[in-house]
Each structure stands twice: as structure tokens, then as C-alpha cells.
Amino acid sequence: MSVRIGTVQREERLLESIMEYKSVSHSVAGREITLRIPADPEQVLSAAVDAGQEDQGASDPYWCLVWAAAPHTAELIVAHEWPSPTTALEIGCGVGLPGIAAELHGLNVTYSDYSEPAVAQALANARRNGIDDPQGLVLDWKAPSDQSFDLIFGSDVLYDRNNHQPVLDTLSRMLADDGQAWLGDMGRYALEGFVKLATDSGWQLTIVDEKGDQLPGPRHQSFQLLKLTR
């Protein structure tokens, strides 16, 4: 489901009426990106429960965090030279830091998440950083759409083993034939299982560190970026 500007504004007004916000800034390749995010994730959970949204993904409070892998993923995307135009999909966008960095770098980004409030917040943050008419998509990895993208990227989306096959199914369905998927991870223990599943499923996989240097394999408790191609 695409998310339009009216939906973004309604979600913003709803959230602002029931919870406190704070602003945080991140420097990506020397460029300051300012994000407005809920100050307390528990308020997000309480608001969703009060609104009867427990079964709609909106009850997940963790989308409002800037997860640890996100700044590193953003830096590597910005350091890469992409052809123009490059269409990109951020999965599990949360508040949108890597997507905003990518779009400011010239990519045509669609911000996606299972939670509609997350997509709305990411789009609002994109506009705050000077991006006109950002595009959003409410996306269930168990029911990927037919849209196709040159690049699909995400940060900290592999910590739950139950999501590994749905993530791969989404890549299979939505990644262009000659496209790339970039997934940033902080070396959680579930990562090795995803790497095995991906390679067993025929994906070509390269792993690099935060500087872009190739690693021999997944490592624990530190950042790495998985690059997948068909």
C-alpha cells in the first residue's frame, strides 16, 4: 500500500497529539541529517494499543529507534557511485536515516515498513531534510509487491530468524534481475543462519566491514554489510 502525503500528515498529527518527540542529528559523509522521532518507544506501543492497532504492525515500538547499523549502512551507500537513475527500496525503514542519506545522494528511494506510522515518520523526516514528494510503501515481507528496484537495502532487519525467508522472498520478488541488496547488521547470532539460507538459495553474497573492506565471513557483535546479487 502506497503512503500518500495526506496519510503522513494524519499520522503525524495523531502521534503528536499523544506523545512527546525529540530531534536527533546524524552526520553522514559530512552532511547533517536531522530526524524527529518519538522520545519514548513505550509511548508508541501504548498509543497503538489504545487505538486498537495491535494487529496492524503499528504496535511495534522499535521502528522509532535509530538502530545501530543504520548510520554505517548510510555511510556505505553514500560512498558508492550509483548510476543515474537508480531506484531503491529501503525495507524496515523505521525513521528513515539510510533512506534519506541515499536520496540526498541522488537515489530514487521508496521508504517501506510493515508499520504505517513508521513509513509516515520516515516520509516526514525526508521532507524535513529537503526532499520533495518522498515515496512510501507499507510492505509485508510475507506478501511482497510486484514493484521492482535496482537496489534494496535495510539495517538491522535480520535479528529475527522468522524473518529470514520472508526477507529473501521479498528480494526475489522485488529486486531487479541485475540489482543488488545491501543489508547492514551488527553481528547478531541469527546472522550466520541468514547467510547460510541465502547461499543455499542461490544468492551470491559478499560481506564488507564499515570501511567497505571485504570480510571472509560473518562476524559477531560488530557491523558488517551483506551484499547480495542473483
WOVEN-V427813 format. One record per run of one state. SS is the DSSP state (@ for helix, = for strand, . for the rest). FROM is the first residue (numbers start at 1). TO is the last residue. Records with the same first field share a line. If there is no record, write none. Layout:
SS = FROM-TO, FROM-TO
//
This chain:
. = 1-1, 4-4, 19-20, 29-30, 39-40, 51-60, 65-67, 80-86, 92-96, 105-107, 114-115, 129-134, 139-140, 144-148, 156-160, 186-190, 201-203, 209-213, 215-223, 230-230
= = 2-3, 21-28, 31-38, 87-91, 108-113, 135-138, 149-155, 175-185, 204-208, 214-214, 224-229
@ = 5-18, 41-50, 61-64, 68-79, 97-104, 116-128, 141-143, 161-174, 191-200
//
